[in-house]
């Protein structure tokens, strides 16, 4: 288990942001608003940043 990742507040905030953006996208899609595509892109960008941060934390943990 990667406890350094689970203890990282920045990683948790990135993941929460991606969930919020995905939720907003779903609500906009239900309302037939085409702006949901922008929020999907934001959610994917946040997920990519979260994966990058998790891989950096994992590499730093393995070097110790």
Secondary structure, DSSP 4 states (H G I P E B T S, - for coil): --HHHHT-HHHHHHHHHHHHHHHHHHHHHHTT-TTHHHHHHHHHHHHHHHHHHHHHHHHHHHH-
